[in-house]
Amino acid sequence: EFSTFEEFVLSDILEKELGFDDIFKPQVVWVSKPKSNHILVDFIGKVENLKSDLAYILETLNLKKLLSKIEEIPHLNRSKELDLSVYENALVVDKVRKLYKVDFEIFNYPENPEKLLEDKNHE
């Protein structure tokens, strides 16, 4: 239905589906009490830190013997090329920032797109 991520964000689908379709809900919904931002879990791992976060979990659960298996986790469905130009569109950035403000705050993501790009370039 949408040919680009930019087209998707700038459509009205997020506003229409935000309250109805679970996939568009802010991620904080899955780790907090309903209608609050009180986090119910001890640790929140992030996909962008998958291996180190998984290592932390295994060590915390005293499953160190599984640490060597982390390197065997395949990276499936990898994007061929990441199009970072979407960060240059202020309308897209502002809309995502507004709709997912609580996620940016709770999960400590930078609101500044330049910081996101800088972090991506240091991987």
Disulfide bonds with the S-S distance in Angstrom:
none
